[in-house]
């Protein structure tokens, strides 16, 4: 009898299939994916859309600490024994998100090197982004920080053409990410528009490569 060969593991198929501790859910814009303080018992993967990660102080003040995009994981703190979520996750656009139970995630990381490599790349990329954000916050003006965030939201530097930023990403959200006031964000956005760095239209906010001049200017 012919010997059966094991099917080659494909991380992308794994992240698109409901099976063995994996479920897929849809979230409308502004829907909460999980709340700060909730049990940390699963890793999540964005199949489509954008998610914002925010923290809330004891005084009720909120700050956006990350914007995640299609292909990003989040909630991975459960893998190192984190019992509760340290931040909230909220859909910034309509999203499709896969939930991978902690036990299923640990199992596939141990058994499938290709998936472990993909996940490790995510962690390294996230760590690099956190370091860049810290340097940005410490040394750059709020105008430069806003320009950098707009470029990141439009996926500049990634494969493919830059994408319009959805109009539902408010100036309040941008202000939280920049660490400034909404009025300052509004001032800089009007300045960028007058200089031709950005355009508003019905489908969203279009970012032009010329906005890089703000980030690169000393």
C-alpha positions in Angstrom: 0.0 0.0 0.0 1.2 3.5 -0.8 2.3 5.4 2.2 0.3 8.6 2.9 2.4 11.8 3.1 1.5 14.5 5.5 0.1 17.6 3.9 2.4 20.6 3.9 1.4 23.1 6.6 0.4 26.5 5.2 0.2 29.3 7.8 -2.2 31.3 5.6 -4.6 28.4 5.3 -4.4 27.9 9.1 -5.3 31.6 9.6 -8.3 31.3 7.3 -9.9 28.1 8.5 -12.3 27.6 11.4 -11.2 24.5 13.3 -9.6 23.3 16.5 -9.9 26.3 18.8 -10.2 28.9 16.0 -13.3 31.0 15.4 -13.9 34.0 13.0 -16.0 37.0 13.9 -17.0 40.3 12.3 -16.8 43.6 14.1 -18.4 46.8 12.9 -16.6 50.1 13.3 -16.2 51.2 17.0 -17.2 47.7 18.3 -15.0 46.5 21.2 -13.0 43.4 20.5 -11.9 43.0 24.1 -11.7 45.3 27.1 -8.9 46.2 29.4 -9.0 44.0 32.4 -10.8 41.1 30.6 -9.4 37.6 30.8 -6.4 37.1 28.5 -7.1 33.6 27.0 -6.6 33.9 23.2 -4.5 35.5 20.5 -6.3 37.4 17.7 -5.5 37.8 14.1 -6.8 40.5 11.8 -8.0 39.0 8.5 -9.4 42.3 7.3 -9.6 45.8 8.7 -7.9 48.0 11.2 -7.9 47.8 15.0 -6.8 50.4 17.6 -5.3 49.4 20.9 -5.9 51.8 23.7 -5.2 52.1 27.4 -7.4 53.8 30.1 -6.0 55.4 33.2 -7.6 55.1 36.6 -8.8 58.7 36.0 -10.6 57.6 32.9 -8.2 59.2 30.4 -7.6 57.2 27.2 -4.6 57.0 25.0 -4.2 55.1 21.7 -1.0 53.1 21.8 -1.1 51.3 18.5 -3.0 51.0 15.2 -3.0 47.4 13.8 -3.8 46.4 10.2 -4.7 43.4 8.1 -2.2 40.6 8.8 -1.4 41.6 12.4 -1.7 39.6 15.5 -2.7 41.0 18.9 -3.5 39.9 22.4 -0.4 37.7 22.4 0.4 38.6 26.1 -1.6 35.5 27.1 1.2 33.3 25.8 3.6 34.6 28.6 1.1 34.1 31.4 -0.6 37.5 31.3 -3.9 36.8 33.1 -5.8 40.0 32.1 -5.8 42.3 29.1 -3.6 45.3 29.7 -5.3 47.4 27.0 -8.6 47.4 25.1 -9.0 46.6 21.4 -11.6 48.5 19.3 -12.4 48.1 15.6 -11.3 51.2 13.8 -13.0 50.0 10.6 -15.2 47.1 9.8 -13.1 44.0 10.7 -12.9 40.3 10.3 -10.9 38.8 13.1 -9.8 35.2 13.9 -9.7 34.2 17.6 -7.1 31.5 18.3 -7.5 30.0 21.8 -4.3 30.0 23.8 -4.0 26.2 23.9 -4.4 26.0 20.1 -1.8 28.8 19.6 0.8 27.1 21.8 0.2 23.8 20.0 0.7 25.2 16.5 3.8 27.2 17.6 5.4 24.0 18.9 4.5 21.8 16.0 4.8 24.1 12.9 8.1 25.9 12.3 6.6 27.9 9.4 3.9 29.3 11.6 6.4 30.0 14.4 8.6 31.9 11.9 5.6 34.0 10.8 4.6 34.8 14.3 8.2 35.6 15.3 8.5 38.1 12.4 5.3 39.7 13.7 6.8 40.1 17.2 10.1 41.5 15.9 8.3 44.0 13.6 6.0 45.1 16.5 9.0 45.6 18.8 10.7 47.7 16.1 7.6 49.8 15.7 7.4 50.4 19.5 11.0 51.6 19.6 10.3 54.0 16.7 7.2 55.3 18.4 9.1 55.9 21.6 11.9 57.9 19.7 9.2 59.8 17.8 7.4 60.7 21.1 10.6 61.8 22.8 12.3 63.8 20.1 9.9 64.9 17.4 7.4 67.7 17.3 3.6 67.0 17.2 3.6 68.1 13.5 6.2 65.4 12.6 4.4 62.8 14.8 1.1 63.4 13.0 2.8 63.2 9.6 4.4 59.9 10.5 1.2 58.4 11.8 -0.7 59.5 8.6 2.0 57.8 6.5 1.8 54.6 8.6 -2.0 54.5 8.4 -1.8 54.8 4.6 0.7 51.9 4.6 3.6 53.8 3.1 6.6 51.6 3.0 4.6 48.4 2.7 4.1 46.3 -0.5 1.5 47.7 -2.9 0.2 51.2 -3.4 -0.6 53.5 -0.4 -4.3 53.2 0.7 -6.7 56.0 1.5 -7.3 56.4 5.3 -10.9 55.8 6.2 -12.8 59.0 7.0 -14.1 57.4 10.3 -10.6 57.7 11.8 -11.4 60.9 13.7 -9.1 63.8 14.6 -9.8 62.9 18.2 -8.2 59.4 17.6 -5.2 61.0 15.8 -4.8 63.5 18.7 -4.7 60.5 21.1 -2.0 58.8 19.0 0.1 62.0 18.6 -0.2 63.0 22.2 -1.6 66.5 21.5 -5.0 68.2 21.3 -7.6 67.9 18.6 -7.3 71.6 17.8 -3.6 71.2 17.0 -4.3 68.2 14.8 -6.9 70.2 13.0 -4.4 73.0 12.5 -1.8 70.7 11.0 -4.3 68.8 8.9 -5.4 72.1 7.3 -1.8 73.0 6.8 -1.0 69.7 5.1 -4.0 70.1 2.8 -3.1 73.6 1.7 0.4 72.4 0.9 -0.9 69.6 -1.2 0.4 66.8 1.1 -3.1 65.3 1.7 -6.5 65.4 0.0 -10.0 64.7 1.4 -12.6 62.9 -0.7 -15.7 60.8 -0.3 -13.8 57.5 0.3 -11.3 58.8 2.7 -8.1 60.8 3.3 -5.5 60.4 0.5 -1.9 60.8 1.6 0.8 61.9 -0.9 4.4 60.9 -0.7 5.3 64.6 -0.4 4.2 64.4 3.2 7.5 62.6 3.8 9.2 66.0 3.6 7.6 66.9 7.0 9.1 63.8 8.6 12.5 64.2 7.0 12.8 67.9 7.5 15.3 68.8 10.3 
